[in-house]
Amino acid sequence: MKTPYITPEGEKRLRDELNELWRVKRPAVTQAVSEAAALGDRSENAEYIYGKKQLREIDRRVRFLRKRLEELKVVSQTPDDPEKVYFGAVVHLCDEDGQEKRYRLVGVDEFDLRAGSISIDSPMARALLGKRAGDEVLVRTPEAEKYWEILGITYPSASP
């Protein structure tokens, strides 16, 4: 089950995507389909068939985004105990080999490993939750087990 939390930045990205799909892309594709339909035989009209497929994909994504945005809870404040790892924390870690990593715990709808954002539902995040700087955590993944030491915890300031 997906955790229903999201950062303010993540919610804004989803709302921007919904707005772009609904107010920009869908009207443009609808216009293209209408023009293609006016050309006559629709059964062999590639522009018409492709446009209808695009509309179905846009509508599917719009339905998903609307439903998901209703379910999500935006977490914009820092926790009462910012010395512990909770949702939204940026955690500075060091593994057994001395390799350092920095991850931000975010919602499942906004994780991006390349940007250093991991899902709150990931094995790494689950192992880190509630821990403090100086704690050592064991992270179990399907591939291996690995120990990490928490070097520091910060929380980005809330967005306006």
C-alpha positions as protocol buffer text, in pm:
chain_id: "A"
residue {
  index: 1
  type: MET
  ca { x: 0 y: 0 z: 0 }
}
residue {
  index: 2
  type: LYS
  ca { x: 129 y: 344 z: -90 }
}
residue {
  index: 3
  type: THR
  ca { x: 187 y: 591 z: 190 }
}
residue {
  index: 4
  type: PRO
  ca { x: -37 y: 893 z: 122 }
}
residue {
  index: 5
  type: TYR
  ca { x: 223 y: 1160 z: 207 }
}
residue {
  index: 6
  type: ILE
  ca { x: 372 y: 1409 z: -34 }
}
residue {
  index: 7
  type: THR
  ca { x: 594 y: 1715 z: -4 }
}
residue {
  index: 8
  type: PRO
  ca { x: 459 y: 2056 z: -113 }
}
residue {
  index: 9
  type: GLU
  ca { x: 701 y: 2046 z: -409 }
}
residue {
  index: 10
  type: GLY
  ca { x: 570 y: 1703 z: -514 }
}
residue {
  index: 11
  type: GLU
  ca { x: 209 y: 1814 z: -490 }
}
residue {
  index: 12
  type: LYS
  ca { x: 287 y: 2121 z: -703 }
}
residue {
  index: 13
  type: ARG
  ca { x: 448 y: 1903 z: -970 }
}
residue {
  index: 14
  type: LEU
  ca { x: 142 y: 1674 z: -982 }
}
residue {
  index: 15
  type: ARG
  ca { x: -97 y: 1970 z: -997 }
}
residue {
  index: 16
  type: ASP
  ca { x: 113 y: 2133 z: -1272 }
}
residue {
  index: 17
  type: GLU
  ca { x: 107 y: 1808 z: -1470 }
}
residue {
  index: 18
  type: LEU
  ca { x: -271 y: 1781 z: -1429 }
}
residue {
  index: 19
  type: ASN
  ca { x: -315 y: 2143 z: -1540 }
}
residue {
  index: 20
  type: GLU
  ca { x: -86 y: 2094 z: -1841 }
}
residue {
  index: 21
  type: LEU
  ca { x: -271 y: 1779 z: -1950 }
}
residue {
  index: 22
  type: TRP
  ca { x: -621 y: 1918 z: -1899 }
}
residue {
  index: 23
  type: ARG
  ca { x: -581 y: 2277 z: -2018 }
}
residue {
  index: 24
  type: VAL
  ca { x: -309 y: 2249 z: -2283 }
}
residue {
  index: 25
  type: LYS
  ca { x: -249 y: 1901 z: -2424 }
}
residue {
  index: 26
  type: ARG
  ca { x: -604 y: 1766 z: -2421 }
}
residue {
  index: 27
  type: PRO
  ca { x: -755 y: 2065 z: -2609 }
}
residue {
  index: 28
  type: ALA
  ca { x: -473 y: 2048 z: -2867 }
}
residue {
  index: 29
  type: VAL
  ca { x: -520 y: 1674 z: -2924 }
}
residue {
  index: 30
  type: THR
  ca { x: -899 y: 1715 z: -2934 }
}
residue {
  index: 31
  type: GLN
  ca { x: -859 y: 1980 z: -3205 }
}
residue {
  index: 32
  type: ALA
  ca { x: -624 y: 1753 z: -3403 }
}
residue {
  index: 33
  type: VAL
  ca { x: -870 y: 1461 z: -3378 }
}
residue {
  index: 34
  type: SER
  ca { x: -1154 y: 1685 z: -3490 }
}
residue {
  index: 35
  type: GLU
  ca { x: -955 y: 1801 z: -3793 }
}
residue {
  index: 36
  type: ALA
  ca { x: -855 y: 1444 z: -3878 }
}
residue {
  index: 37
  type: ALA
  ca { x: -1217 y: 1328 z: -3848 }
}
residue {
  index: 38
  type: ALA
  ca { x: -1323 y: 1595 z: -4096 }
}
residue {
  index: 39
  type: LEU
  ca { x: -1100 y: 1437 z: -4360 }
}
residue {
  index: 40
  type: GLY
  ca { x: -1342 y: 1150 z: -4409 }
}
residue {
  index: 41
  type: ASP
  ca { x: -1290 y: 775 z: -4359 }
}
residue {
  index: 42
  type: ARG
  ca { x: -1184 y: 729 z: -3998 }
}
residue {
  index: 43
  type: SER
  ca { x: -1106 y: 358 z: -4017 }
}
residue {
  index: 44
  type: GLU
  ca { x: -784 y: 414 z: -4215 }
}
residue {
  index: 45
  type: ASN
  ca { x: -701 y: 763 z: -4093 }
}
residue {
  index: 46
  type: ALA
  ca { x: -376 y: 730 z: -3893 }
}
residue {
  index: 47
  type: GLU
  ca { x: -396 y: 1081 z: -3748 }
}
residue {
  index: 48
  type: TYR
  ca { x: -748 y: 1015 z: -3621 }
}
residue {
  index: 49
  type: ILE
  ca { x: -660 y: 673 z: -3473 }
}
residue {
  index: 50
  type: TYR
  ca { x: -343 y: 802 z: -3310 }
}
residue {
  index: 51
  type: GLY
  ca { x: -521 y: 1110 z: -3175 }
}
residue {
  index: 52
  type: LYS
  ca { x: -796 y: 900 z: -3020 }
}
residue {
  index: 53
  type: LYS
  ca { x: -530 y: 684 z: -2855 }
}
residue {
  index: 54
  type: GLN
  ca { x: -357 y: 996 z: -2719 }
}
residue {
  index: 55
  type: LEU
  ca { x: -688 y: 1123 z: -2580 }
}
residue {
  index: 56
  type: ARG
  ca { x: -747 y: 792 z: -2398 }
}
residue {
  index: 57
  type: GLU
  ca { x: -397 y: 808 z: -2246 }
}
residue {
  index: 58
  type: ILE
  ca { x: -441 y: 1172 z: -2140 }
}
residue {
  index: 59
  type: ASP
  ca { x: -784 y: 1099 z: -1989 }
}
residue {
  index: 60
  type: ARG
  ca { x: -647 y: 796 z: -1802 }
}
residue {
  index: 61
  type: ARG
  ca { x: -363 y: 1003 z: -1654 }
}
residue {
  index: 62
  type: VAL
  ca { x: -601 y: 1292 z: -1566 }
}
residue {
  index: 63
  type: ARG
  ca { x: -833 y: 1049 z: -1382 }
}
residue {
  index: 64
  type: PHE
  ca { x: -538 y: 900 z: -1195 }
}
residue {
  index: 65
  type: LEU
  ca { x: -397 y: 1241 z: -1095 }
}
residue {
  index: 66
  type: ARG
  ca { x: -733 y: 1375 z: -976 }
}
residue {
  index: 67
  type: LYS
  ca { x: -798 y: 1067 z: -764 }
}
residue {
  index: 68
  type: ARG
  ca { x: -444 y: 1055 z: -627 }
}
residue {
  index: 69
  type: LEU
  ca { x: -438 y: 1426 z: -538 }
}
residue {
  index: 70
  type: GLU
  ca { x: -759 y: 1377 z: -335 }
}
residue {
  index: 71
  type: GLU
  ca { x: -593 y: 1093 z: -138 }
}
residue {
  index: 72
  type: LEU
  ca { x: -262 y: 1265 z: -65 }
}
residue {
  index: 73
  type: LYS
  ca { x: -170 y: 1449 z: 255 }
}
residue {
  index: 74
  type: VAL
  ca { x: 76 y: 1734 z: 206 }
}
residue {
  index: 75
  type: VAL
  ca { x: 343 y: 1740 z: 477 }
}
residue {
  index: 76
  type: SER
  ca { x: 485 y: 2090 z: 495 }
}
residue {
  index: 77
  type: GLN
  ca { x: 596 y: 2129 z: 854 }
}
residue {
  index: 78
  type: THR
  ca { x: 900 y: 1990 z: 1027 }
}
residue {
  index: 79
  type: PRO
  ca { x: 835 y: 1727 z: 1293 }
}
residue {
  index: 80
  type: ASP
  ca { x: 828 y: 1806 z: 1664 }
}
residue {
  index: 81
  type: ASP
  ca { x: 1161 y: 1624 z: 1705 }
}
residue {
  index: 82
  type: PRO
  ca { x: 1382 y: 1727 z: 1410 }
}
residue {
  index: 83
  type: GLU
  ca { x: 1665 y: 1519 z: 1556 }
}
residue {
  index: 84
  type: LYS
  ca { x: 1489 y: 1204 z: 1430 }
}
residue {
  index: 85
  type: VAL
  ca { x: 1429 y: 1082 z: 1076 }
}
residue {
  index: 86
  type: TYR
  ca { x: 1072 y: 1134 z: 957 }
}
residue {
  index: 87
  type: PHE
  ca { x: 901 y: 1205 z: 626 }
}
residue {
  index: 88
  type: GLY
  ca { x: 1073 y: 1485 z: 434 }
}
residue {
  index: 89
  type: ALA
  ca { x: 1408 y: 1447 z: 610 }
}
residue {
  index: 90
  type: VAL
  ca { x: 1736 y: 1475 z: 424 }
}
residue {
  index: 91
  type: VAL
  ca { x: 1959 y: 1207 z: 572 }
}
residue {
  index: 92
  type: HIS
  ca { x: 2337 y: 1207 z: 533 }
}
residue {
  index: 93
  type: LEU
  ca { x: 2467 y: 848 z: 550 }
}
residue {
  index: 94
  type: CYS
  ca { x: 2794 y: 657 z: 541 }
}
residue {
  index: 95
  type: ASP
  ca { x: 2815 y: 286 z: 453 }
}
residue {
  index: 96
  type: GLU
  ca { x: 3059 y: 20 z: 572 }
}
residue {
  index: 97
  type: ASP
  ca { x: 3304 y: 111 z: 294 }
}
residue {
  index: 98
  type: GLY
  ca { x: 3310 y: 480 z: 385 }
}
residue {
  index: 99
  type: GLN
  ca { x: 3095 y: 581 z: 89 }
}
residue {
  index: 100
  type: GLU
  ca { x: 2867 y: 873 z: 175 }
}
residue {
  index: 101
  type: LYS
  ca { x: 2517 y: 926 z: 39 }
}
residue {
  index: 102
  type: ARG
  ca { x: 2248 y: 1184 z: 97 }
}
residue {
  index: 103
  type: TYR
  ca { x: 1880 y: 1092 z: 58 }
}
residue {
  index: 104
  type: ARG
  ca { x: 1553 y: 1278 z: 108 }
}
residue {
  index: 105
  type: LEU
  ca { x: 1253 y: 1071 z: 219 }
}
residue {
  index: 106
  type: VAL
  ca { x: 959 y: 1163 z: -2 }
}
residue {
  index: 107
  type: GLY
  ca { x: 626 y: 1020 z: -114 }
}
residue {
  index: 108
  type: VAL
  ca { x: 597 y: 735 z: -362 }
}
residue {
  index: 109
  type: ASP
  ca { x: 465 y: 976 z: -626 }
}
residue {
  index: 110
  type: GLU
  ca { x: 780 y: 1189 z: -624 }
}
residue {
  index: 111
  type: PHE
  ca { x: 1081 y: 968 z: -564 }
}
residue {
  index: 112
  type: ASP
  ca { x: 1378 y: 1011 z: -797 }
}
residue {
  index: 113
  type: LEU
  ca { x: 1689 y: 818 z: -704 }
}
residue {
  index: 114
  type: ARG
  ca { x: 1906 y: 1025 z: -941 }
}
residue {
  index: 115
  type: ALA
  ca { x: 1803 y: 1339 z: -750 }
}
residue {
  index: 116
  type: GLY
  ca { x: 1861 y: 1167 z: -414 }
}
residue {
  index: 117
  type: SER
  ca { x: 1491 y: 1131 z: -329 }
}
residue {
  index: 118
  type: ILE
  ca { x: 1377 y: 789 z: -206 }
}
residue {
  index: 119
  type: SER
  ca { x: 1027 y: 664 z: -138 }
}
residue {
  index: 120
  type: ILE
  ca { x: 912 y: 658 z: 222 }
}
residue {
  index: 121
  type: ASP
  ca { x: 803 y: 299 z: 150 }
}
residue {
  index: 122
  type: SER
  ca { x: 1149 y: 183 z: 37 }
}
residue {
  index: 123
  type: PRO
  ca { x: 1353 y: -57 z: 253 }
}
residue {
  index: 124
  type: MET
  ca { x: 1613 y: 216 z: 314 }
}
residue {
  index: 125
  type: ALA
  ca { x: 1355 y: 470 z: 432 }
}
residue {
  index: 126
  type: ARG
  ca { x: 1177 y: 215 z: 651 }
}
residue {
  index: 127
  type: ALA
  ca { x: 1508 y: 132 z: 821 }
}
residue {
  index: 128
  type: LEU
  ca { x: 1586 y: 501 z: 879 }
}
residue {
  index: 129
  type: LEU
  ca { x: 1250 y: 613 z: 1022 }
}
residue {
  index: 130
  type: GLY
  ca { x: 1270 y: 720 z: 1385 }
}
residue {
  index: 131
  type: LYS
  ca { x: 1650 y: 696 z: 1403 }
}
residue {
  index: 132
  type: ARG
  ca { x: 1891 y: 971 z: 1513 }
}
residue {
  index: 133
  type: ALA
  ca { x: 2231 y: 1097 z: 1396 }
}
residue {
  index: 134
  type: GLY
  ca { x: 2497 y: 852 z: 1511 }
}
residue {
  index: 135
  type: ASP
  ca { x: 2263 y: 552 z: 1488 }
}
residue {
  index: 136
  type: GLU
  ca { x: 2361 y: 256 z: 1274 }
}
residue {
  index: 137
  type: VAL
  ca { x: 2090 y: 92 z: 1068 }
}
residue {
  index: 138
  type: LEU
  ca { x: 2073 y: -237 z: 884 }
}
residue {
  index: 139
  type: VAL
  ca { x: 1905 y: -208 z: 546 }
}
residue {
  index: 140
  type: ARG
  ca { x: 1773 y: -531 z: 401 }
}
residue {
  index: 141
  type: THR
  ca { x: 1702 y: -535 z: 29 }
}
residue {
  index: 142
  type: PRO
  ca { x: 1635 y: -830 z: -200 }
}
residue {
  index: 143
  type: GLU
  ca { x: 1997 y: -806 z: -319 }
}
residue {
  index: 144
  type: ALA
  ca { x: 2184 y: -776 z: 11 }
}
residue {
  index: 145
  type: GLU
  ca { x: 2209 y: -649 z: 366 }
}
residue {
  index: 146
  type: LYS
  ca { x: 2410 y: -338 z: 436 }
}
residue {
  index: 147
  type: TYR
  ca { x: 2491 y: -130 z: 743 }
}
residue {
  index: 148
  type: TRP
  ca { x: 2470 y: 249 z: 727 }
}
residue {
  index: 149
  type: GLU
  ca { x: 2558 y: 512 z: 986 }
}
residue {
  index: 150
  type: ILE
  ca { x: 2348 y: 827 z: 1005 }
}
residue {
  index: 151
  type: LEU
  ca { x: 2586 y: 1124 z: 994 }
}
residue {
  index: 152
  type: GLY
  ca { x: 2323 y: 1398 z: 995 }
}
residue {
  index: 153
  type: ILE
  ca { x: 1956 y: 1485 z: 954 }
}
residue {
  index: 154
  type: THR
  ca { x: 1813 y: 1806 z: 814 }
}
residue {
  index: 155
  type: TYR
  ca { x: 1470 y: 1921 z: 706 }
}
residue {
  index: 156
  type: PRO
  ca { x: 1430 y: 2159 z: 413 }
}
residue {
  index: 157
  type: SER
  ca { x: 1250 y: 2475 z: 515 }
}
residue {
  index: 158
  type: ALA
  ca { x: 881 y: 2473 z: 432 }
}
residue {
  index: 159
  type: SER
  ca { x: 784 y: 2619 z: 95 }
}
residue {
  index: 160
  type: PRO
  ca { x: 577 y: 2940 z: 95 }
}
